[in-house]
Amino acid sequence: MTDRKQAERTSGLVVVATATDGIRVLSPVGEIDHDTGEQLRQALDVTGTARPRIVVDMRQVTFMDSAGVHVLFEAHQAVSEAGGWIRLAAPTPAVRRVLHFVGIDSVIALRPTLREALAP
């Protein structure tokens, strides 16, 4: 099922990218903030991709601030403009609170599990 796997590092964040049934699955590990947000932004780039489908597995994100929320919102806009979708899977309670507080959970679909995020 996995077409490709790649890990990219910065201080405080690792983003593992895989593809499952044509869906890009990004699994960030660590903190998403001003210092690490660019790493996630690059992983979410959909330039030249028609109808991209992306799931961001948030299970191992230990912290996210407004910079991380901004990266996700920009990705949502780019993916939507390209005719695709983005979903967030299994955010930790702390990250879920941030997502809910800023209202991004009303813009980007949140699913409680990765399996549910990958479902049609």
DODOLO-11040 format. One record per atom (N, C-alpha, C): residue in one letter; chain; atom name; z, x, y. Coordinates in nm, 4 decimals, decimal comma. Layout:
{site "A" "A" "CA" {Z X Y}}
...
REM end
This chain:
{site "M" "A" "N" {0,0000 0,0797 -0,1188}}
{site "M" "A" "CA" {0,0000 0,0000 0,0000}}
{site "M" "A" "C" {0,0000 0,0849 0,1265}}
{site "T" "A" "N" {0,0573 0,2013 0,1215}}
{site "T" "A" "CA" {0,0659 0,2837 0,2407}}
{site "T" "A" "C" {-0,0615 0,3654 0,2559}}
{site "D" "A" "N" {-0,1291 0,3464 0,3690}}
{site "D" "A" "CA" {-0,2537 0,4168 0,3955}}
{site "D" "A" "C" {-0,2300 0,5553 0,4548}}
{site "R" "A" "N" {-0,1304 0,5657 0,5411}}
{site "R" "A" "CA" {-0,1016 0,6951 0,6003}}
{site "R" "A" "C" {0,0436 0,7005 0,6425}}
{site "K" "A" "N" {0,0942 0,8209 0,6524}}
{site "K" "A" "CA" {0,2323 0,8387 0,6927}}
{site "K" "A" "C" {0,2393 0,9609 0,7817}}
{site "Q" "A" "N" {0,3103 0,9459 0,8928}}
{site "Q" "A" "CA" {0,3223 1,0588 0,9827}}
{site "Q" "A" "C" {0,4548 1,0479 1,0552}}
{site "A" "A" "N" {0,5187 1,1605 1,0781}}
{site "A" "A" "CA" {0,6442 1,1635 1,1528}}
{site "A" "A" "C" {0,6254 1,2522 1,2739}}
{site "E" "A" "N" {0,6720 1,2032 1,3863}}
{site "E" "A" "CA" {0,6633 1,2799 1,5090}}
{site "E" "A" "C" {0,8047 1,2937 1,5624}}
{site "R" "A" "N" {0,8389 1,4117 1,6165}}
{site "R" "A" "CA" {0,9749 1,4378 1,6610}}
{site "R" "A" "C" {0,9840 1,4633 1,8105}}
{site "T" "A" "N" {1,0913 1,4157 1,8672}}
{site "T" "A" "CA" {1,1392 1,4584 1,9971}}
{site "T" "A" "C" {1,2894 1,4650 1,9824}}
{site "S" "A" "N" {1,3570 1,5148 2,0825}}
{site "S" "A" "CA" {1,5024 1,5190 2,0718}}
{site "S" "A" "C" {1,5563 1,3769 2,0758}}
{site "G" "A" "N" {1,6221 1,3355 1,9702}}
{site "G" "A" "CA" {1,6848 1,2053 1,9670}}
{site "G" "A" "C" {1,6027 1,0925 1,9066}}
{site "L" "A" "N" {1,4743 1,1148 1,8757}}
{site "L" "A" "CA" {1,3930 1,0079 1,8194}}
{site "L" "A" "C" {1,2893 1,0641 1,7241}}
{site "V" "A" "N" {1,2759 0,9988 1,6113}}
{site "V" "A" "CA" {1,1690 1,0253 1,5157}}
{site "V" "A" "C" {1,0980 0,8916 1,4957}}
{site "V" "A" "N" {0,9657 0,8932 1,4990}}
{site "V" "A" "CA" {0,8885 0,7715 1,4731}}
{site "V" "A" "C" {0,8024 0,7968 1,3502}}
{site "V" "A" "N" {0,8280 0,7214 1,2443}}
{site "V" "A" "CA" {0,7494 0,7299 1,1225}}
{site "V" "A" "C" {0,6486 0,6155 1,1272}}
{site "A" "A" "N" {0,5217 0,6497 1,1112}}
{site "A" "A" "CA" {0,4152 0,5493 1,1153}}
{site "A" "A" "C" {0,3499 0,5375 0,9789}}
{site "T" "A" "N" {0,3415 0,4151 0,9295}}
{site "T" "A" "CA" {0,2725 0,3866 0,8041}}
{site "T" "A" "C" {0,1817 0,2663 0,8277}}
{site "A" "A" "N" {0,0971 0,2380 0,7329}}
{site "A" "A" "CA" {0,0142 0,1178 0,7395}}
{site "A" "A" "C" {0,0292 0,0429 0,6081}}
{site "T" "A" "N" {0,0537 -0,0871 0,6172}}
{site "T" "A" "CA" {0,0685 -0,1726 0,5009}}
{site "T" "A" "C" {-0,0229 -0,2924 0,5179}}
{site "D" "A" "N" {-0,1194 -0,3067 0,4280}}
{site "D" "A" "CA" {-0,2135 -0,4191 0,4332}}
{site "D" "A" "C" {-0,2773 -0,4331 0,5707}}
{site "G" "A" "N" {-0,3122 -0,3213 0,6311}}
{site "G" "A" "CA" {-0,3787 -0,3219 0,7604}}
{site "G" "A" "C" {-0,2870 -0,3414 0,8789}}
{site "I" "A" "N" {-0,1580 -0,3479 0,8562}}
{site "I" "A" "CA" {-0,0598 -0,3625 0,9638}}
{site "I" "A" "C" {0,0048 -0,2267 0,9877}}
{site "R" "A" "N" {0,0028 -0,1808 1,1125}}
{site "R" "A" "CA" {0,0694 -0,0554 1,1478}}
{site "R" "A" "C" {0,2191 -0,0823 1,1540}}
{site "V" "A" "N" {0,2963 -0,0077 1,0762}}
{site "V" "A" "CA" {0,4415 -0,0218 1,0738}}
{site "V" "A" "C" {0,5005 0,1041 1,1347}}
{site "L" "A" "N" {0,5736 0,0868 1,2436}}
{site "L" "A" "CA" {0,6401 0,1982 1,3088}}
{site "L" "A" "C" {0,7893 0,1869 1,2835}}
{site "S" "A" "N" {0,8481 0,2964 1,2387}}
{site "S" "A" "CA" {0,9913 0,2975 1,2096}}
{site "S" "A" "C" {1,0583 0,4052 1,2942}}
{site "P" "A" "N" {1,1014 0,3683 1,4159}}
{site "P" "A" "CA" {1,1727 0,4658 1,4975}}
{site "P" "A" "C" {1,3136 0,4870 1,4438}}
{site "V" "A" "N" {1,3586 0,6112 1,4507}}
{site "V" "A" "CA" {1,4926 0,6467 1,4053}}
{site "V" "A" "C" {1,5600 0,7213 1,5189}}
{site "G" "A" "N" {1,6706 0,6667 1,5678}}
{site "G" "A" "CA" {1,7447 0,7316 1,6751}}
{site "G" "A" "C" {1,7518 0,6441 1,7983}}
{site "E" "A" "N" {1,7502 0,7099 1,9144}}
{site "E" "A" "CA" {1,7670 0,6420 2,0418}}
{site "E" "A" "C" {1,6347 0,6277 2,1153}}
{site "I" "A" "N" {1,6131 0,5111 2,1750}}
{site "I" "A" "CA" {1,4943 0,4885 2,2567}}
{site "I" "A" "C" {1,5432 0,4722 2,4002}}
{site "D" "A" "N" {1,5156 0,5737 2,4814}}
{site "D" "A" "CA" {1,5609 0,5729 2,6199}}
{site "D" "A" "C" {1,4602 0,6456 2,7077}}
{site "H" "A" "N" {1,4996 0,6773 2,8292}}
{site "H" "A" "CA" {1,4097 0,7439 2,9243}}
{site "H" "A" "C" {1,3542 0,8746 2,8681}}
{site "D" "A" "N" {1,4355 0,9480 2,7948}}
{site "D" "A" "CA" {1,3941 1,0785 2,7421}}
{site "D" "A" "C" {1,3044 1,0685 2,6189}}
{site "T" "A" "N" {1,3144 0,9607 2,5436}}
{site "T" "A" "CA" {1,2400 0,9506 2,4178}}
{site "T" "A" "C" {1,1344 0,8403 2,4174}}
{site "G" "A" "N" {1,1313 0,7591 2,5203}}
{site "G" "A" "CA" {1,0404 0,6447 2,5245}}
{site "G" "A" "C" {0,8942 0,6813 2,5114}}
{site "E" "A" "N" {0,8554 0,7960 2,5658}}
{site "E" "A" "CA" {0,7142 0,8370 2,5593}}
{site "E" "A" "C" {0,6686 0,8546 2,4148}}
{site "Q" "A" "N" {0,7570 0,9015 2,3306}}
{site "Q" "A" "CA" {0,7242 0,9169 2,1875}}
{site "Q" "A" "C" {0,6860 0,7822 2,1272}}
{site "L" "A" "N" {0,7646 0,6799 2,1554}}
{site "L" "A" "CA" {0,7340 0,5464 2,1035}}
{site "L" "A" "C" {0,6077 0,4917 2,1693}}
{site "R" "A" "N" {0,5908 0,5148 2,2989}}
{site "R" "A" "CA" {0,4717 0,4679 2,3698}}
{site "R" "A" "C" {0,3452 0,5235 2,3040}}
{site "Q" "A" "N" {0,3458 0,6501 2,2693}}
{site "Q" "A" "CA" {0,2296 0,7112 2,2043}}
{site "Q" "A" "C" {0,2046 0,6495 2,0672}}
{site "A" "A" "N" {0,3106 0,6235 1,9930}}
{site "A" "A" "CA" {0,2956 0,5638 1,8601}}
{site "A" "A" "C" {0,2417 0,4205 1,8696}}
{site "L" "A" "N" {0,2697 0,3523 1,9800}}
{site "L" "A" "CA" {0,2256 0,2145 1,9989}}
{site "L" "A" "C" {0,0876 0,2033 2,0627}}
{site "D" "A" "N" {0,0251 0,3140 2,0935}}
{site "D" "A" "CA" {-0,1053 0,3118 2,1605}}
{site "D" "A" "C" {-0,2098 0,2436 2,0718}}
{site "V" "A" "N" {-0,2791 0,1448 2,1276}}
{site "V" "A" "CA" {-0,3812 0,0699 2,0536}}
{site "V" "A" "C" {-0,5204 0,0888 2,1140}}
{site "T" "A" "N" {-0,5371 0,1916 2,1936}}
{site "T" "A" "CA" {-0,6657 0,2178 2,2566}}
{site "T" "A" "C" {-0,7755 0,2234 2,1507}}
{site "G" "A" "N" {-0,8796 0,1424 2,1698}}
{site "G" "A" "CA" {-0,9929 0,1417 2,0787}}
{site "G" "A" "C" {-0,9707 0,0665 1,9492}}
{site "T" "A" "N" {-0,8593 -0,0040 1,9367}}
{site "T" "A" "CA" {-0,8295 -0,0784 1,8148}}
{site "T" "A" "C" {-0,8533 -0,2270 1,8398}}
{site "A" "A" "N" {-0,9391 -0,2862 1,7599}}
{site "A" "A" "CA" {-0,9649 -0,4298 1,7716}}
{site "A" "A" "C" {-0,8591 -0,5078 1,6946}}
{site "R" "A" "N" {-0,8046 -0,6093 1,7553}}
{site "R" "A" "CA" {-0,7045 -0,6981 1,6955}}
{site "R" "A" "C" {-0,5942 -0,6224 1,6204}}
{site "P" "A" "N" {-0,5233 -0,5331 1,6909}}
{site "P" "A" "CA" {-0,4172 -0,4572 1,6243}}
{site "P" "A" "C" {-0,3010 -0,5462 1,5834}}
{site "R" "A" "N" {-0,2433 -0,5123 1,4702}}
{site "R" "A" "CA" {-0,1226 -0,5795 1,4222}}
{site "R" "A" "C" {-0,0179 -0,4714 1,4016}}
{site "I" "A" "N" {0,0959 -0,4871 1,4675}}
{site "I" "A" "CA" {0,2000 -0,3846 1,4647}}
{site "I" "A" "C" {0,3351 -0,4485 1,4379}}
{site "V" "A" "N" {0,4110 -0,3856 1,3496}}
{site "V" "A" "CA" {0,5509 -0,4212 1,3282}}
{site "V" "A" "C" {0,6336 -0,2971 1,3603}}
{site "V" "A" "N" {0,7335 -0,3167 1,4456}}
{site "V" "A" "CA" {0,8266 -0,2088 1,4761}}
{site "V" "A" "C" {0,9558 -0,2403 1,4014}}
{site "D" "A" "N" {0,9858 -0,1584 1,3017}}
{site "D" "A" "CA" {1,1060 -0,1752 1,2196}}
{site "D" "A" "C" {1,2229 -0,1103 1,2950}}
{site "M" "A" "N" {1,3095 -0,1920 1,3508}}
{site "M" "A" "CA" {1,4158 -0,1462 1,4395}}
{site "M" "A" "C" {1,5482 -0,1149 1,3679}}
{site "R" "A" "N" {1,5482 -0,1157 1,2363}}
{site "R" "A" "CA" {1,6742 -0,0996 1,1616}}
{site "R" "A" "C" {1,7505 0,0270 1,1940}}
{site "Q" "A" "N" {1,6785 0,1350 1,2276}}
{site "Q" "A" "CA" {1,7462 0,2627 1,2470}}
{site "Q" "A" "C" {1,7494 0,3070 1,3938}}
{site "V" "A" "N" {1,7279 0,2110 1,4837}}
{site "V" "A" "CA" {1,7415 0,2402 1,6261}}
{site "V" "A" "C" {1,8880 0,2212 1,6618}}
{site "T" "A" "N" {1,9521 0,3295 1,7040}}
{site "T" "A" "CA" {2,0953 0,3260 1,7316}}
{site "T" "A" "C" {2,1278 0,2889 1,8752}}
{site "F" "A" "N" {2,0292 0,3033 1,9655}}
{site "F" "A" "CA" {2,0501 0,2725 2,1063}}
{site "F" "A" "C" {1,9154 0,2478 2,1711}}
{site "M" "A" "N" {1,9113 0,1524 2,2639}}
{site "M" "A" "CA" {1,7896 0,1317 2,3411}}
{site "M" "A" "C" {1,8288 0,0844 2,4803}}
{site "D" "A" "N" {1,7702 0,1474 2,5816}}
{site "D" "A" "CA" {1,7963 0,1048 2,7183}}
{site "D" "A" "C" {1,6724 0,0385 2,7764}}
{site "S" "A" "N" {1,6734 0,0156 2,9079}}
{site "S" "A" "CA" {1,5633 -0,0556 2,9728}}
{site "S" "A" "C" {1,4305 0,0182 2,9599}}
{site "A" "A" "N" {1,4340 0,1501 2,9493}}
{site "A" "A" "CA" {1,3088 0,2252 2,9311}}
{site "A" "A" "C" {1,2435 0,1873 2,7987}}
{site "G" "A" "N" {1,3224 0,1706 2,6941}}
{site "G" "A" "CA" {1,2695 0,1287 2,5644}}
{site "G" "A" "C" {1,2150 -0,0121 2,5688}}
{site "V" "A" "N" {1,2840 -0,1004 2,6391}}
{site "V" "A" "CA" {1,2371 -0,2381 2,6546}}
{site "V" "A" "C" {1,1036 -0,2382 2,7278}}
{site "H" "A" "N" {1,0921 -0,1562 2,8309}}
{site "H" "A" "CA" {0,9678 -0,1471 2,9077}}
{site "H" "A" "C" {0,8518 -0,1007 2,8189}}
{site "V" "A" "N" {0,8768 -0,0024 2,7327}}
{site "V" "A" "CA" {0,7737 0,0465 2,6407}}
{site "V" "A" "C" {0,7277 -0,0669 2,5490}}
{site "L" "A" "N" {0,8210 -0,1426 2,4959}}
{site "L" "A" "CA" {0,7855 -0,2542 2,4072}}
{site "L" "A" "C" {0,7072 -0,3617 2,4818}}
{site "F" "A" "N" {0,7474 -0,3920 2,6056}}
{site "F" "A" "CA" {0,6768 -0,4934 2,6828}}
{site "F" "A" "C" {0,5341 -0,4489 2,7141}}
{site "E" "A" "N" {0,5162 -0,3232 2,7537}}
{site "E" "A" "CA" {0,3818 -0,2709 2,7804}}
{site "E" "A" "C" {0,2958 -0,2764 2,6538}}
{site "A" "A" "N" {0,3556 -0,2425 2,5406}}
{site "A" "A" "CA" {0,2815 -0,2470 2,4139}}
{site "A" "A" "C" {0,2403 -0,3900 2,3827}}
{site "H" "A" "N" {0,3300 -0,4845 2,4050}}
{site "H" "A" "CA" {0,2978 -0,6255 2,3827}}
{site "H" "A" "C" {0,1776 -0,6667 2,4672}}
{site "Q" "A" "N" {0,1757 -0,6277 2,5923}}
{site "Q" "A" "CA" {0,0636 -0,6620 2,6802}}
{site "Q" "A" "C" {-0,0672 -0,6018 2,6291}}
{site "A" "A" "N" {-0,0641 -0,4733 2,5926}}
{site "A" "A" "CA" {-0,1848 -0,4056 2,5456}}
{site "A" "A" "C" {-0,2357 -0,4656 2,4145}}
{site "V" "A" "N" {-0,1444 -0,4928 2,3236}}
{site "V" "A" "CA" {-0,1815 -0,5495 2,1942}}
{site "V" "A" "C" {-0,2382 -0,6908 2,2127}}
{site "S" "A" "N" {-0,1760 -0,7691 2,2980}}
{site "S" "A" "CA" {-0,2244 -0,9051 2,3245}}
{site "S" "A" "C" {-0,3633 -0,9022 2,3868}}
{site "E" "A" "N" {-0,3848 -0,8125 2,4814}}
{site "E" "A" "CA" {-0,5166 -0,8005 2,5446}}
{site "E" "A" "C" {-0,6240 -0,7603 2,4441}}
{site "A" "A" "N" {-0,5840 -0,6870 2,3395}}
{site "A" "A" "CA" {-0,6780 -0,6449 2,2357}}
{site "A" "A" "C" {-0,6933 -0,7508 2,1263}}
{site "G" "A" "N" {-0,6277 -0,8665 2,1433}}
{site "G" "A" "CA" {-0,6407 -0,9754 2,0479}}
{site "G" "A" "C" {-0,5506 -0,9647 1,9267}}
{site "G" "A" "N" {-0,4478 -0,8814 1,9345}}
{site "G" "A" "CA" {-0,3586 -0,8625 1,8208}}
{site "G" "A" "C" {-0,2197 -0,9160 1,8452}}
{site "W" "A" "N" {-0,1242 -0,8684 1,7659}}
{site "W" "A" "CA" {0,0148 -0,9085 1,7815}}
{site "W" "A" "C" {0,1080 -0,7923 1,7483}}
{site "I" "A" "N" {0,2291 -0,8046 1,8003}}
{site "I" "A" "CA" {0,3357 -0,7085 1,7716}}
{site "I" "A" "C" {0,4614 -0,7882 1,7380}}
{site "R" "A" "N" {0,5357 -0,7415 1,6404}}
{site "R" "A" "CA" {0,6615 -0,8044 1,6002}}
{site "R" "A" "C" {0,7683 -0,6964 1,5872}}
{site "L" "A" "N" {0,8906 -0,7360 1,6110}}
{site "L" "A" "CA" {1,0040 -0,6463 1,5924}}
{site "L" "A" "C" {1,0824 -0,6943 1,4716}}
{site "A" "A" "N" {1,1201 -0,6008 1,3859}}
{site "A" "A" "CA" {1,1905 -0,6361 1,2628}}
{site "A" "A" "C" {1,3299 -0,5752 1,2597}}
{site "A" "A" "N" {1,4253 -0,6552 1,2174}}
{site "A" "A" "CA" {1,5604 -0,6129 1,1819}}
{site "A" "A" "C" {1,6311 -0,5282 1,2873}}
{site "P" "A" "N" {1,6333 -0,5711 1,4140}}
{site "P" "A" "CA" {1,7071 -0,4918 1,5120}}
{site "P" "A" "C" {1,8566 -0,4947 1,4811}}
{site "T" "A" "N" {1,9226 -0,3835 1,5088}}
{site "T" "A" "CA" {2,0674 -0,3776 1,4916}}
{site "T" "A" "C" {2,1322 -0,4731 1,5914}}
{site "P" "A" "N" {2,2558 -0,5127 1,5694}}
{site "P" "A" "CA" {2,3208 -0,6046 1,6634}}
{site "P" "A" "C" {2,3209 -0,5528 1,8082}}
{site "A" "A" "N" {2,3465 -0,4249 1,8281}}
{site "A" "A" "CA" {2,3488 -0,3695 1,9643}}
{site "A" "A" "C" {2,2109 -0,3778 2,0291}}
{site "V" "A" "N" {2,1076 -0,3449 1,9556}}
{site "V" "A" "CA" {1,9714 -0,3509 2,0084}}
{site "V" "A" "C" {1,9294 -0,4966 2,0293}}
{site "R" "A" "N" {1,9672 -0,5836 1,9374}}
{site "R" "A" "CA" {1,9350 -0,7263 1,9514}}
{site "R" "A" "C" {1,9961 -0,7826 2,0792}}
{site "R" "A" "N" {2,1190 -0,7408 2,1126}}
{site "R" "A" "CA" {2,1830 -0,7875 2,2364}}
{site "R" "A" "C" {2,1014 -0,7460 2,3581}}
{site "V" "A" "N" {2,0535 -0,6220 2,3602}}
{site "V" "A" "CA" {1,9719 -0,5738 2,4718}}
{site "V" "A" "C" {1,8434 -0,6555 2,4801}}
{site "L" "A" "N" {1,7762 -0,6750 2,3685}}
{site "L" "A" "CA" {1,6514 -0,7503 2,3662}}
{site "L" "A" "C" {1,6719 -0,8936 2,4160}}
{site "H" "A" "N" {1,7813 -0,9529 2,3742}}
{site "H" "A" "CA" {1,8118 -1,0897 2,4157}}
{site "H" "A" "C" {1,8508 -1,0938 2,5641}}
{site "F" "A" "N" {1,9298 -0,9988 2,6077}}
{site "F" "A" "CA" {1,9773 -0,9961 2,7462}}
{site "F" "A" "C" {1,8610 -0,9897 2,8450}}
{site "V" "A" "N" {1,7599 -0,9085 2,8139}}
{site "V" "A" "CA" {1,6459 -0,8962 2,9055}}
{site "V" "A" "C" {1,5383 -1,0010 2,8774}}
{site "G" "A" "N" {1,5535 -1,0779 2,7711}}
{site "G" "A" "CA" {1,4617 -1,1869 2,7420}}
{site "G" "A" "C" {1,3345 -1,1481 2,6699}}
{site "I" "A" "N" {1,3255 -1,0251 2,6231}}
{site "I" "A" "CA" {1,2024 -0,9844 2,5547}}
{site "I" "A" "C" {1,1878 -1,0552 2,4205}}
{site "D" "A" "N" {1,2993 -1,1040 2,3664}}
{site "D" "A" "CA" {1,2911 -1,1775 2,2397}}
{site "D" "A" "C" {1,2198 -1,3120 2,2564}}
{site "S" "A" "N" {1,1972 -1,3550 2,3797}}
{site "S" "A" "CA" {1,1182 -1,4764 2,4015}}
{site "S" "A" "C" {0,9705 -1,4429 2,4222}}
{site "V" "A" "N" {0,9386 -1,3141 2,4308}}
{site "V" "A" "CA" {0,8006 -1,2687 2,4508}}
{site "V" "A" "C" {0,7444 -1,2061 2,3229}}
{site "I" "A" "N" {0,8250 -1,1229 2,2581}}
{site "I" "A" "CA" {0,7848 -1,0555 2,1343}}
{site "I" "A" "C" {0,8632 -1,1170 2,0190}}
{site "A" "A" "N" {0,7929 -1,1526 1,9127}}
{site "A" "A" "CA" {0,8575 -1,2144 1,7967}}
{site "A" "A" "C" {0,9539 -1,1168 1,7305}}
{site "L" "A" "N" {1,0768 -1,1647 1,7065}}
{site "L" "A" "CA" {1,1765 -1,0886 1,6317}}
{site "L" "A" "C" {1,1921 -1,1529 1,4953}}
{site "R" "A" "N" {1,1954 -1,0716 1,3925}}
{site "R" "A" "CA" {1,2171 -1,1211 1,2573}}
{site "R" "A" "C" {1,3399 -1,0496 1,1990}}
{site "P" "A" "N" {1,4193 -1,1186 1,1203}}
{site "P" "A" "CA" {1,5415 -1,0574 1,0679}}
{site "P" "A" "C" {1,5173 -0,9448 0,9664}}
{site "T" "A" "N" {1,4011 -0,9441 0,9010}}
{site "T" "A" "CA" {1,3734 -0,8411 0,8011}}
{site "T" "A" "C" {1,2312 -0,7880 0,8185}}
{site "L" "A" "N" {1,2089 -0,6709 0,7654}}
{site "L" "A" "CA" {1,0746 -0,6136 0,7673}}
{site "L" "A" "C" {0,9792 -0,7006 0,6865}}
{site "R" "A" "N" {1,0224 -0,7484 0,5729}}
{site "R" "A" "CA" {0,9379 -0,8337 0,4879}}
{site "R" "A" "C" {0,8903 -0,9570 0,5661}}
{site "E" "A" "N" {0,9811 -1,0203 0,6409}}
{site "E" "A" "CA" {0,9427 -1,1382 0,7178}}
{site "E" "A" "C" {0,8486 -1,1025 0,8321}}
{site "A" "A" "N" {0,8659 -0,9851 0,8902}}
{site "A" "A" "CA" {0,7776 -0,9417 0,9991}}
{site "A" "A" "C" {0,6366 -0,9132 0,9480}}
{site "L" "A" "N" {0,6248 -0,8711 0,8242}}
{site "L" "A" "CA" {0,4936 -0,8407 0,7659}}
{site "L" "A" "C" {0,4232 -0,9650 0,7121}}
{site "A" "A" "N" {0,4966 -1,0742 0,6952}}
{site "A" "A" "CA" {0,4381 -1,1973 0,6399}}
{site "A" "A" "C" {0,3370 -1,2565 0,7383}}
{site "P" "A" "N" {0,2330 -1,3196 0,6854}}
{site "P" "A" "CA" {0,1325 -1,3808 0,7734}}
{site "P" "A" "C" {0,1878 -1,4909 0,8614}}
REM end
